[in-house]
């Protein structure tokens, strides 16, 4: 297939996915469309511009911008990255964020499966459709979440093609610190210490302007830290009903268990370094699944799992249990799309929604179990091959 035809197919697929998203957004059943954009991006940027601390329960800030919570605890650099969206009125910024999300999802699909051949083009289109119209994607679209930023970051990490691409990917992942911290530890354990450090240095450097402005508005770094701590203690900061991670879904979001999970993640990273576990699509999928299962995750974060799953499927030469599990996960995520719920069974009761989160938790546990078995088998085979060589060398 010629390059021109591939471009036409891609443009058609992107257009159709955009129309599908538009159909979702104009539906009367979508609830609070764009709520998270205002809470996460627009109001904090406007607050900083007006000399207010967006991280505090300041009545002036909350009433001025019509929000019920302070800024969420994403990396402050997010406000720098998306600053242009806060310089315009709310409706224009929201529309631009949806366009950016659509473009980012398709860019991530093309990074993981470059449409360089007919086969790759089919895979890229399918992945693009999953990343834009599946249940996690449409749920994030309704809220205007910023999951598309770490999605691009994960794509750069999965299929990095240069020295700096992985570092940029890690920096974008820090938008979700609850995912980026354990994932960075696992990457470092697999031998990618320098790219991880560079990525975090980039993230910290980009965050400095926001921290300086917020500290000035709060009256100093101490006051800013106090406002952030008080926000973390608010039970609404980590809402439980729709979480898909095990700690939030089953164990009521225990902070102690989160700390234990972080300690276990450090141990897993040290074991990976000790046994020189290589970075492969399977180990990358394991790391993504681990972070989503054991640390704070909402349904829209599952697009990261879908991207890593597609990376494994597309690089596999033989389909075994893991590949069939991943294919089923991708298919179910698309069939359970909010778009299908609205157009086909418009009156789906709200109480059925948590069932999708329960199903997502089951998928995470299954994928983690199967990938763990595969990694252990591969590590054992590597050790059995290396042992005779080392004995002969000695």
N, C-alpha and C positions, 0 to 999 in steps of 0.2 A: 504494500500500500504506500502510495506516495505521501510525502510530507504534507502537501496541501490537503489531501483527503483526511489525514489524521487530524489536522487542525480543525477541519469542518466537523468531524465527528465529536471532537472535544468541545467545540463551541456549542454544538447542538445539545450535548449531554449537560453542560454547565447551564445552558438556558432552561432546559427542562427541570433540572434540580432547583433552579431559582424560582421557576413558576410553582413548583411543589411547595417550596418554603413560603412563597407569597400566599398560596391558598391556605396554608396553616395560619399565617399571621392575620388574615382578614376574617377568619372564622370567629363567630361570636362566642365560642366556647373556650377560648384560649386563656381566659382569666387575666392575670396581671401581666400583660405583654410588656416586655422591656423593663420590668421592675428592677432587675439586678444591674442593668446599665446605669440607671440613675443612682443606685446605691453604691456601686463599686467604682464608677468612672466619673460620671458627669458632676454629681454633687460634690465629691471630694476635690475635684479640680477647681470647681467654682468656689468652694469654700476656701481653699488655699489662696486663690486670687483675691478673695475679699478679706484676707487676714484672719481666717477662722481655723481652728484646729478640727479637722474632720474626724479625728480618732477619739474624740471625747463626747460624752453625752451632754453636749452643750445645747440648751434649748434654743439659743439663737440660731445655731447651725441647723438643727433639726427642723425648726419652723420655717426658716428662710427657704430651704430647698425641698420641703415637703417629704422628708424621709423619717422613718421611725427608728433607725439604727445609725450609729456612726459608720465610718468607712470600714469595709471588711478587711481582714488581715491577709490580703495579698501582698506581694512584694511592693514596696513604695515605687520601685522603678516602673511599675505598670502605669502609674499616672504620668510619668515622663513619656513613656512609649506612646500612650494614647492621648497625650495632651491636646492635639488638634481637635479631637472629638469633644473636648470640654470647652473649646473656644467658641463654639457655635451654640445655637439654641438646642434645647433638649431633643426635640423631634428630629432635627437635622442630624445631630450627633448619633441618635439611635439608628436612623436609616443608614448612615455611613458605617456604623458598627456592624450592621447586618451584611452590608456589601463586603466589608473587610473579612467577616467570618466566612462568607461563601468563597471568596478568593483564597483565603488561607487553607480551607479544607481541601480545595482542589490542588493547591500548591503542594500540600503535604502528600496527597495521593500521587502526584507526579514525581515527587522526590522518592517515594518508596517503590513505585512501579513506573519507571520512565516510559512514556508511550513511544518507544523507539521502533517497535515492530507491531504487526497486527495482533499477535498474542498479548503483548504488553499493553496495547491500546485497550483491548477488552478488559484486562485486569484493572487497568487504571480507571476506566469508566465505572466498573463495578465498585471499586473502592471509593471513588468519589461520590457515588450515589449513597453508599453506606454511611460515609462521613457527613453527609448533608441531610439525609432523609430517614435515618434510622431513629429508633426511640431515644437513645442518649442525645443524638444530634438535635432532634426536634424539641426535646425538653429544654436543652440549653438555648435553642433559638427563641423559644417563647419567652424565656427570662432575659434574653440578651446577655448571656454569660460570656466570659472571656476565655473559655476553654480552648478557643482556636489559637490563642497565643502559645500555650504549652504544647498544643498539638503540632505546630510547626517545629517547635523545639525538639520534640521527640522524634519527628521525622529526620531532622538534621543529625540526631544522635544515632538513629538506627542505620541510616545510610550515608554517613559522613563521607565526603569526597575530598577533604582537604584538612590541613592542620587546624584551621580556625573554625571549621563548621561545627565540630562537636562542642567546642567552648561556647559558641553562640547558642547552640541548642541547649546546653545546660543553663545558660543565662536566661533563656526564655522559659525554661521549665521552672525557674525559681518564682515565677508568678504564683504558682501553687506551692508554697513552702512545705506543706504537709506531704506532698509527693516528692518534691525535689530533694529534700534532705535525705530520706532513706535511699532514694534512687542514686543520688550522688555517692553515698557511702558504698553501695554495691558496685557502681562503676569504678570507684577508686580501688576496691578490693580486686577487681578484675584487671588492674594494671593501668587504668586511665586516670592517674592521679593529676598529672599536669593539666589536661583539658578540663578536668573538674575544677581545679583551683582557678584556672583562668576564667572559667565561666562564672564562678562566684565572685571573683574580683570585678568582672564586668557588671554583674548585678548590683554589687555594693556601690560601685562608682556611679552607676546610673541613678541609684536611689538617693544619693547624697542631697540633691537639690530639694527633694520632697521632705526629707528629714529635717533639713535646715529651716525650710518654711514652716513646717508643722511645729518644730521646737520654738521658733520665734513666736508663733501664734499662741502656743500653750504657755509661754513664759519661761522656757528653759527645757533642757533635756530631761531633767528630773520630773517635771510636770508632764511632759509628753509620755515618759515611761509609765507614770502613774495612770494616765488616762488609758493607755493601751492595756495595762494589767486589769483595770476595772472593766474594760470592754471584754477581755478574755473571760472574766468571771461571770459575765452575763449569760444566762442559760440560752438566750436566743442566738448567741454568737455561733454555736455549733448545733443548729436545729437537727433533731433526731428523726422525724417521721419518714423522710425519704432517703436516708443514708443507705449506701450499699456496702460499706465496709463492715466487717464482722464485729468490730468493737462498738460501732455505733448502732448497728442493726440488731445485734443479739445481746450485747453486753452493756447497753445503755451509755456508751461513750465514756467509759472509765478512763480518767487521766493516768491512773497508776498502770493500767494495762497498756496504754499508749507508750509510756516510758519503758515498760518491759519489752514491748514490740521493737522499740528503737534499740535496746540493748541486744536483742536477738538479731536484729539487722546488722549491727556491728560485728557480732559473732559470725554471721553468714558471710560478711565481707572478708573477715580474716581467714575463714576457711577457704573461700574462693582464691584468696591470695596464696594461702599455704599450698593448695593443690593445683594452682595455676589453671583454674577453670577458664577456658577461652571464651571470648565474646562471640557468640553466634546468635542467629535469630531466635533460637530456642531459649538461650540464657537471657537474652534481652526480654523476651516475653515473660519469662519467669520473674524477672526483676519488676516489670510493670505490674504483673498480677499480684506479686507480694505487696507492693506499695499500696495498691488500691484496696487490697483485702484487709490489711492490718493498720492502715492509717486513714484519717478522715477523707471520705470520698462521697460525692453526690452522683446521681445518675449521669449528669452531663460529663463527668470525668471518665466515663466508660469509653468515650471516643478514643482515649489513649490505648485502651485494651484492644479495641477494634483495629487500630492502626498496627499495633505490634502483632496481632493475630494474622492480619493480611500479609505482613512481611514474612512470617513463617510459612504461610501457605504458598506464597509465590516463589519462595526459594527452595521448597521441598521437591525432591525428585520422586519420592515414594510416599503415598498417603498411608499413614497408620492411624492408631487410635487418636493421637493428638490432633492430627490434621482434620479428621472427621469431626472431632469436638469443636474445633475452631470454625469449621465451615458451618456447623449447626448454630454456633453462637452468632456468627455474622448474619445468617439467614433469619434467626429469631429476632435479632435486634431490628432488622428491617421490617419484618412482618408485624412487629408490635409497635411500629411507629405511631406517634401521635397523629400524624397525617391520616393514616388508615383509620384510627379510632374516630376521627372527626368526620371523615367523609363517608365511611361505611356504617359504623355503629355510633352515630353521633351522641346517643344518650347513654353511653357507657357510664355506669355508676362510678363516682369518684372513689368509693371504697375499694375498687379493684386495682387502683393504681399501685398501692404498696406491694401487691403481688408481683409486679414486675421487678421491684427492688429485691424481693425474696428470690425470684428466679435468677436475677443478676448475681446475687450472693452465691447461689448454687453453682452457677457457671464459673465464678472466680475460684471457688474451692476445687472444682473438678479440673480446671485448667492448671492450677497450681500443683495439684497432685500428679497429674500426668506428666507435666514438664519436669517435676522433681525426679520422677522415676527415670525419665529419659536422660536427664543430666547425670544422675548417679550411674547409670549404665555406661554412658560415654566416658565418665571419669574412671570407672573401673577398667574399661577396655584400654584406655590410655595408660593406666598404671601397669597393666599386665604386659603391654608392649614395651614400656620403658624399663621395667625391672630387669629382663634378660640383657638388654643393651648396657645398662649400668653395671651389671655383674661382669659382663665380658670386658668392659672398659677397665674395671678395677683389676 
